[in-house]
Amino acid sequence: VPSGVSGDTGEVLGGEGGAPVCVATVSFVRKKPAHLLLPGRLLCGALHIADIGIPDGVIAEIASSQSENDPALWGAQFPWPRPTGHKYSRGHALVVGGGRMTGAGRLAARAALRTGAGLVTVAAPQASLPVYAQAAASLLLAPLDEERDFAALLADARINVVLLGPGNGIGVPTRLRVVAALTAGKSCVLDADALSSFADDPAHLFRAIRRAGGRAILTPHDGEFARLFPEIARAHARDKLTRARKAAAASGAVVLLKGYDTVIAAPDGRAVINANAPAALATAGAGDVLAGLATGLVAQGLEPFDAACAAVWLHGDAGMRFGPGLIADDLVETLPAVLRSLKGRVFTA
């Protein structure tokens, strides 16, 4: 690694200016976390992994609990449509939309459809449903003006995953809906306002997740992470891998800690670092698309950890393919090309 960079965290140990900006870095056998995590990743230059004779069997015996995100990790389980399947066997996702910030829910719902969910219902205030109807003719719509409306949707056994947060608003109503969805036994993807609504009582959310068997994905950026896991954020401010792992263990959920070097962590200690995301993904609505991708994959039966890893990789690949000028809407439209390329690869379980 560049001199002065921690191989485990990517941190520059000597502070700003304490490590060189390299033209190239040569490492051995496998990458280190510092080759993928910021700021170390930006200091490496061209990275070369050299073979020095250590056989793959030795690496397998080490059984590292962390990996670079790649379709080889989850591609064999990817939920492609089957000849014997039908729309209900491909899952029914429920996206809770807001009454004013409708763009977030529309992006998420379209992403869930594109990634293969058999049905996607957007539940939102009746007055805003005509706006959601413009997102895609294949979306189902349901009024959500009273809590009994949400209870009726949760009673539908065909709905197997709920996305809450994008455009929902921070406060008690969002918090109650999150707990209700978890209590109903639905898998949940919790993003944005669904996370910040628990800032004053994170333990309430974590208890609900554990009672539901841990079938939840949390998708915070750094600010939301600090609100939900303040002690972990302070204690491990420069160690993103440890932050994500400790948050997953504390919450009982899969934690998808977003950024240029997104880290996905499971409660059992597994962690994946993503490295295919372009900087252009830092744009309004990109996170909503990511949440929708994860929701669509969970709807089709992919386990939450694999779904989170796959969603992040698809998201990054779509961003790379589109290139400069990217806006969030482009990610959804680029996804078919990403999926076609992925389907052409061969994976083994």
Secondary structure, 3 states (H helix, E strand, C coil): CCCCECCCCCCECCCCCCCCCCCEEEEECCCCHHHCCCCHHHHCCEEEEECCCCCHHHHHHHCCCEEECCHHHHHHHCCCCCCCCCCCCCCEEEEECCCCCHHHHHHHHHHHHHCCCCEEEEEECHHHHHHHHCCCCCCEEEECCCHHHHHHHHCCCCEEEEEECCCCCCCHHHHHHHHHHHHCCCEEEECCHHHHCCCCCHHHHHHHHHHCCCCEEECCCHHHHHHHCHHHHHHCCCCHHHHHHHHHHHHCCEEEECCCCCEEECCCCCEEECCCCCHHHCCCCHHHHHHHHHHHHHHCCCCHHHHHHHHHHHHHHHHHHHCCCCCHHHHHHHHHHHHHHHHCCCCCC
